[in-house]
Amino acid sequence: MELSSERAVWPLQLARASRWIGHLPGTADQAFALAGDAAHAMHPLAGQGLNVGLGDVAELVKVVQDKEFWRPLNDLKLLRRYERSRQADVLAMGRLTDGLQRLFAHPHPAVQLLRNRGMQGFDQLAPLKRWVTRHAMGLPH
């Protein structure tokens, strides 16, 4: 096997856009709403990035479906409902994955032993794993 290019490194990082909605530059009648990795990027350690992004989409659809008949889709108050409703769940999952990354990077053997035992216990608790996934997607717990 031969490398076709130099190896690239993508650092594990937690990132969030400061605003997920706004007017497109130079316009007053066109707006945007960010979702998924465009709004937030998290560590892939917990494998929840897709679930969190799907939660964003589901909430944006709900906000649009529940909008007042007179309110246009580009109304920032409407889009702000979506932004506000998702930020707490996204922040919680981001902190969880950031904490996991720090935990897995810790060099002390005692911390590693506790971490491994904790992860084995979590792996055996299917209801807890389902709850975490539903929480990431913003579904009813």
N, C-alpha and C positions, 0 to 999 in steps of 0.2 A: 504494500500500500504506500502511496506517495502523496504527500500534501500538494494540493494544487495552488495554494496560496499560503501566506503567513497566517499563523494562528491569531485570531482576534479574541479579545477579552471584553465581556460585557459585565461591568461591576453590578453586584447586587445592591439595589438602592430603593428607597422609598421616595416617591415623588407624587405631588398632587398639584394640579393647576390651582392658582389662587381664585380664579373665577371660572365657572363652568358654562356660563351663559354671557351673552352680550350682543351688541349690534356689530354687524360686519363693518370693518373699517370703511369710512367714507359713505356709509349709508345710514338712513334713519328708519328704513322700512324693511330691512332684512336682518334677521337675527340668527344666532347659532346656539346650540346646546352641545356640550362635549359629553361623551359617555365612554365607558371602558378605559382602555389604556390612554386615550387622548385626555381624559380627565384625571386619571390616577394610574400610577404604575406601582406595583408592589412586588416583593420578592416572590419568586415562583416556588418557594419551599413548601408551602401548604397546598399548592395546586388550586388556589381559590380565585385567581385572577379572572378566569373566564366566568365563573359563577358571579363574581361581583359585577362584571360587565353586563351579564345577562340581567342582573337585578336592576342596573341602571336603565336598560332598555325597557324592562317591564314597567318601571315606575314612570318613565317618560311617556309610554303609551297610556298608562292610567291617567296621568295629568292631562294629556291631550283629549282623551275620551271624556273626562269629567269637566272640561272647560265650559265656561258660560258660552252660550250660543253666539253672543255678540263679540266675544273676545277673539282677536286674530291669533294665529299660531306664532306670530313674531312678537307678541306682547311679552315684555320682560318680566312683568309680574307673574304671568302664567309660567314662564320658564323658570322663574325663581322658586316656584313651588317644587319643581323637580329637584333643583339644586339643593334646596334645604332638606328635602326628605331623604336624600341619599347620603349626605355628608357624614352623618353620625355613624352609619353602618360601614361606610368606606374607611373612615378614620379608625374605627375599632378593628377591622380586619387588617388594615395597614399596620397598626401597632402590634397586633398579634404576630403577623409575619415578620416584622422587624425584630420583635422579641425572640422569635424562633431563630432568626439568623444570628443574633447575638449569642443565644444559648448554644447553638451548634458550633460557633467559632470560639467558644470559651476553652482555654487550654488546660484548665485544672482537672485532674482525673476524677475528683469527687463530684464536681459539677457534671462531668461527662457521664458518670455512672447514674446519677440521679436523673439526668436528662433521658438516658436510654431506657431506664425503668419507667419513667413517666410516659414516654412515647409508646412503649409496649402496652402499658395500661390503656392509653387512649385508643390504640389500635384495636383493642378488644372490646371497646365500648361503642358498639354500632349506634345506639340512640344518640350518644353525644356527638359522634361524627355526623350523623344526619342533621342534628340541631345546628352545628357549626356551618354546614353547607347551606341550610335553609336561611340562616342568619345572613350569610354572605350574599345570598341572592335577594334579600329583603322580603322573603316569603314569611307568612305567619309561622310562628314558632310553635 
